[in-house]
Each structure stands twice: as C-alpha cells, then as structure tokens.
Amino acid sequence: MQTRIVILAAGKGTRMRNGDLPKVLTPFRGRPIIRHLLDAVETSGVDPRPVIVVGYGADKVRNALGDDYEYVVQAEQLGTGHAVICAESALKDDAQNIIVLYGDHPFVRADTISSLLALHRQNACPISMLTVRLDDFEEWRAPFADFGRIIRDSTGSITGIAEAKDATPAERAIHEVNPAFFCFDAAWLWAHVRLITTGNAKGEYYLTDLVSLAIREGACIASAPIAPQESIGINTPEHLEIAGGLPDGTL
C-alpha cells in the first residue's frame, strides 16, 4: 500500500469533562467526533484500513468503531511524535507516504485528504502540510489561538512552527497557523521521528518538531492553504459549541 493514514486518538480529553468517555467518542451531531473523520478517510480512498492510535479508553474506542481499522496502543500519552512512533510497526513495511490526522477534527473533507497527498506527490519534500490563515482570533476563530504559528522567511519558505505555549509575543501575533495535517515521506519519517526531543513547555514529543529537523537538513516543506472552518478541532465544551454552530465542511 503506497500511502497509509494514521489517526491520533489516544487522548483522554480532560478538558471536555466527559467523565470516563474518551475524547474522540464525544457525541457530535449524533455520532462520535472521530466517526466524521473516518467517513472522510473512507470516501477519499487513500487508505482502506487506516491505523488508529488509541490510549485512554482503548477498548471503548475499538468497540465503538469496529473492526474496519487497525489499532495500536499508546500506553502513555507522551505527545504526538510519540504516538506516531507507536504506530511504526503497523506502517513501516508497506508505505511510501504517511498521512497523519487527528481524531478530533470532524470537518475534514475527503478531497482535502486527497489534495494533501497530491501536494506531497508533486513536490520532492520530506514533509507536506496544510496551513490556515486567519484575519484574527476572535469569535469562532478563538480556538485557533492555541495552534502553532507558521514561521516563514522573506521568500515565503517555512522555517519553523512555534507552538502556542512556547511562542514569543511576536510569534503569537502571526495569523497563519498549523492545523496538524501532515504527509511525510515514510523512509524519512522513520529515520527522524526518534530524533524529536522534549524541550518544550509541556515536556512532550511534538510531531511538529520534524519540520525544524527537515529545515536544519536543508530540506523543503511543501504547503497549501485550507479553509479555517474545516480545521476546527474539538478539545473543550466551548469548542464543541463553536463546531456545532458551523455547517458540515467549509463555509
């Protein structure tokens, strides 16, 4: 299989205040949040059996979603980079490209997944990513203030991602953010993902640190824009309320 999809779904979602319900099973428009994403993945046709990284409430997630997916367990939630490492054994032998998505993004469209793969195939870059540009972080756009900021040089090339918790005031003023839609060259990914360190405010292994590793090597980062509404993730009851006020897909 040339391209595989990994969906990160291990978090407890403490901020959702769901009791013992895993975050990705939070009801949204009559179905678990993650089910909306899985429908888009299926429609895209990119990967007929995506890998889902589970952790908190792993059995509940499996029981809710069924046997159409491959599951791997992230026993400790040590960050997004660590979650991808946990999926390596399920992916390493049969993929040239790896797309990483998040189970709490219900508005991702099938053609967005396909376009991310097309972007990656059109460029000789180890990493391809989608970004979001905003006028401000007010009203329904407020959740994007917690996203990492895209750092570019004078030529427009991406030179880094500053996570919101680690960003300087100048970086936080940037209105282009990272919704965490990535496609990686698989061989490059497995050679570099274990080089990620925990030198950040949360002490976690950030998958986004791979961007800095690629740049230090002189590699390019391919990017394309995505509509902000499509990139809304659900991490709190407030985010759930915002998402509930939006139509399916982009506006």
Summary of the structure (lengths in Angstrom):
residues: 251
radius of gyration: 16.9
end to end distance: 33.5
largest distance: 49.7
contacts: 828
relative contact order: 0.18
helix: 37%
strand: 23%
